[in-house]
Amino acid sequence: MKKVIIFDLDGTLLDTLKDLQTAVNFSLSQFNFPLRSLEQVRKDIGNGVAKLMERSIPGGLDNEMYRQALEIFKEYYGRNYNVHTCAYGGMLDVVKTLRNEGFIVTVATNKIIDVAKELLDIHYPEQFDYIQGDAFGVHKKPHPDMINNIRKHYKVSKDEILYIGDTNVDEETAQNGDVDYVLVTYGYRTKEEIKNSCICTNLVDTPEELLNYIRKVI
């Protein structure tokens, strides 16, 4: 029986894409580098902001301006992370329903922990029992650190956890943590992209379908 639900954040609970693109392009513009389209940034999301900037800047890590560009991104995004960001329609109701039905509802995200908590306070106030973000000493997903920290905190078995995400990184995270998982198709990967990059057959298209799926696997 599932007791703990672990949600990914970006692309699963929140649509943060436009604010991430704006921060990427602000950083790139400081060096007159080519700007990135919304579609390019969408495809580059999934492994944290350092990897996002690595994929966005010409030459990646080999670019001598990479580290400076990353810091500019962080500083800008740290002031502008909730301009366009919003919860996916219907997801707040899903989370509230899960809490009311007795689940422990948590988040595991590669987003910096302070930003993650602030965004969740705004869009999902007082809805999550535990938030695990990018913090010192914690490996980023797809490493299983975040899942393991949540599991140990609540003293539950792997079989009692369900992980919910929207990308191949989320699939790898769940597999590395040896927990069951489901992927949503309304986030940062299309259904076709998920089918091409993942082995998962547990795909849901809407928040309503997600809630029904969870109820079936408990």
C-alpha positions as CSV (number, residue, x, y, z in Angstrom):
1,M,0.0,0.0,0.0
2,K,1.3,3.4,-0.9
3,K,1.7,5.9,2.0
4,V,4.1,8.6,0.6
5,I,3.6,10.5,-2.7
6,I,6.7,12.2,-4.0
7,F,6.1,14.9,-6.6
8,D,8.7,16.4,-9.0
9,L,8.2,20.2,-9.1
10,D,9.0,21.8,-12.5
11,G,6.7,20.4,-15.2
12,T,4.7,18.3,-12.7
13,L,3.3,20.7,-10.1
14,L,4.4,24.1,-11.6
15,D,4.8,25.5,-15.0
16,T,8.0,27.5,-14.5
17,L,9.2,27.4,-18.1
18,K,8.8,31.1,-19.1
19,D,10.6,32.4,-16.0
20,L,13.4,30.0,-16.6
21,Q,13.7,31.0,-20.2
22,T,13.7,34.7,-19.2
23,A,16.5,34.1,-16.7
24,V,18.6,32.1,-19.2
25,N,18.3,34.8,-21.9
26,F,19.1,37.6,-19.4
27,S,22.3,35.8,-18.6
28,L,23.2,35.0,-22.2
29,S,22.4,38.6,-23.3
30,Q,25.1,39.9,-20.9
31,F,27.7,38.3,-23.2
32,N,25.9,38.8,-26.5
33,F,25.4,35.1,-26.9
34,P,22.5,33.8,-29.0
35,L,19.2,33.7,-27.0
36,R,17.2,30.5,-26.5
37,S,13.7,29.9,-27.6
38,L,11.0,28.6,-25.2
39,E,11.1,25.3,-27.0
40,Q,14.9,25.0,-26.6
41,V,14.7,25.7,-22.9
42,R,11.8,23.3,-22.5
43,K,14.0,20.5,-23.9
44,D,17.0,21.5,-21.8
45,I,15.2,21.4,-18.4
46,G,15.6,18.3,-16.2
47,N,19.0,18.2,-14.4
48,G,19.1,21.5,-12.4
49,V,20.1,25.0,-13.4
50,A,23.8,24.3,-13.8
51,K,23.0,21.7,-16.5
52,L,20.4,24.1,-18.0
53,M,23.0,26.8,-18.4
54,E,25.6,24.3,-19.7
55,R,23.2,23.3,-22.4
56,S,22.3,27.0,-23.2
57,I,25.7,28.6,-23.4
58,P,27.7,28.2,-26.6
59,G,30.4,25.6,-25.9
60,G,28.9,24.5,-22.6
61,L,31.4,23.9,-19.9
62,D,34.3,24.7,-22.2
63,N,33.1,28.3,-22.5
64,E,35.3,30.4,-20.2
65,M,32.2,32.5,-19.4
66,Y,30.1,29.5,-18.2
67,R,30.6,30.0,-14.5
68,Q,29.9,33.7,-14.6
69,A,26.9,33.1,-16.8
70,L,25.6,30.6,-14.3
71,E,25.9,33.0,-11.4
72,I,24.1,35.7,-13.4
73,F,21.3,33.3,-14.1
74,K,21.0,32.4,-10.4
75,E,21.0,36.0,-9.3
76,Y,18.4,37.0,-11.8
77,Y,16.2,34.0,-11.3
78,G,16.4,34.4,-7.6
79,R,14.6,37.8,-8.0
80,N,12.3,36.8,-10.8
81,Y,11.2,33.2,-10.3
82,N,7.5,33.9,-9.9
83,V,6.6,36.4,-12.7
84,H,4.9,33.9,-15.1
85,T,5.1,30.7,-13.0
86,C,1.8,29.1,-12.2
87,A,0.4,25.8,-10.9
88,Y,-1.0,23.4,-13.5
89,G,-4.7,23.6,-13.6
90,G,-6.3,21.0,-11.3
91,M,-3.1,20.0,-9.5
92,L,-3.9,21.9,-6.3
93,D,-7.1,20.0,-6.0
94,V,-5.3,16.7,-6.6
95,V,-2.8,17.5,-3.8
96,K,-5.5,18.6,-1.4
97,T,-7.5,15.4,-2.1
98,L,-4.4,13.2,-1.5
99,R,-3.8,14.9,1.8
100,N,-7.4,14.5,2.8
101,E,-7.3,10.8,1.9
102,G,-4.4,10.3,4.3
103,F,-1.3,10.3,2.0
104,I,2.0,11.9,3.1
105,V,2.6,14.4,0.2
106,T,6.1,15.5,-0.5
107,V,8.3,17.1,-3.2
108,A,11.7,16.2,-4.6
109,T,13.2,18.8,-6.9
110,N,16.6,19.9,-8.3
111,K,15.5,23.5,-7.8
112,I,17.3,25.4,-5.0
113,I,15.5,24.6,-1.8
114,D,14.7,28.2,-0.8
115,V,13.2,29.0,-4.1
116,A,11.2,25.7,-4.2
117,K,9.8,26.4,-0.7
118,E,8.8,29.9,-1.6
119,L,7.1,28.9,-4.9
120,L,5.2,26.1,-3.1
121,D,4.1,28.5,-0.3
122,I,2.7,30.8,-3.0
123,H,1.0,28.2,-5.3
124,Y,0.4,25.3,-2.9
125,P,0.2,26.9,0.6
126,E,0.6,24.5,3.5
127,Q,0.0,21.4,1.2
128,F,3.3,19.6,1.5
129,D,4.6,17.6,4.4
130,Y,8.2,17.6,3.3
131,I,10.2,19.5,0.6
132,Q,13.5,18.2,-0.6
133,G,15.4,20.5,-2.9
134,D,18.9,21.2,-4.1
135,A,20.9,21.6,-0.9
136,F,24.5,21.1,0.4
137,G,25.3,17.4,0.7
138,V,22.4,16.2,-1.4
139,H,23.0,14.8,-4.9
140,K,20.8,16.1,-7.6
141,K,18.3,13.8,-9.4
142,P,18.6,11.3,-11.0
143,H,20.7,10.2,-8.0
144,P,18.3,8.6,-5.4
145,D,19.5,10.8,-2.5
146,M,16.2,12.8,-2.4
147,I,14.0,9.8,-2.5
148,N,16.1,8.1,0.2
149,N,16.0,11.1,2.4
150,I,12.2,11.2,2.3
151,R,12.0,7.5,2.8
152,K,14.2,7.6,5.9
153,H,12.4,10.6,7.3
154,Y,9.1,8.8,7.3
155,K,10.5,5.3,8.0
156,V,8.7,3.8,5.1
157,S,9.6,1.0,2.7
158,K,10.3,1.6,-0.9
159,D,7.1,-0.3,-1.7
160,E,5.1,2.4,0.2
161,I,6.3,5.2,-2.1
162,L,5.0,6.5,-5.4
163,Y,7.0,9.0,-7.4
164,I,5.4,11.3,-9.9
165,G,7.4,13.2,-12.6
166,D,7.4,14.3,-16.2
167,T,10.8,13.5,-17.8
168,N,13.3,10.7,-18.4
169,V,15.3,12.2,-15.4
170,D,12.3,11.5,-13.2
171,E,12.1,7.9,-14.5
172,E,15.8,7.5,-13.8
173,T,15.4,8.9,-10.3
174,A,12.6,6.5,-9.5
175,Q,14.5,3.6,-10.9
176,N,17.6,4.5,-9.0
177,G,15.5,4.8,-5.8
178,D,13.8,1.5,-6.6
179,V,10.3,2.9,-6.2
180,D,7.2,2.8,-8.3
181,Y,6.5,5.8,-10.5
182,V,4.1,7.4,-13.0
183,L,4.9,10.1,-15.6
184,V,2.6,13.0,-16.6
185,T,2.4,14.1,-20.2
186,Y,1.1,17.7,-19.6
187,G,4.5,18.9,-18.4
188,Y,7.9,19.6,-20.1
189,R,7.9,16.5,-22.3
190,T,5.2,15.5,-24.8
191,K,3.8,12.0,-24.7
192,E,5.8,11.2,-27.8
193,E,9.0,12.4,-26.3
194,I,8.3,10.4,-23.1
195,K,7.6,7.2,-25.2
196,N,10.8,7.7,-27.1
197,S,13.1,8.4,-24.1
198,C,11.4,6.3,-21.4
199,I,10.4,2.7,-20.8
200,C,7.5,3.8,-18.6
201,T,4.0,2.6,-19.6
202,N,2.4,4.4,-16.7
203,L,1.5,7.7,-18.4
204,V,-1.3,10.0,-17.5
205,D,-2.5,13.0,-19.5
206,T,-4.3,15.1,-16.9
207,P,-4.3,15.8,-13.2
208,E,-7.7,14.0,-13.0
209,E,-6.2,10.9,-14.6
210,L,-3.3,11.1,-12.2
211,L,-5.6,11.1,-9.1
212,N,-7.5,8.1,-10.6
213,Y,-4.3,6.3,-11.2
214,I,-3.0,6.8,-7.6
215,R,-6.3,5.5,-6.3
216,K,-5.9,2.4,-8.3
217,V,-2.4,1.6,-7.1
218,I,-3.0,2.0,-3.4
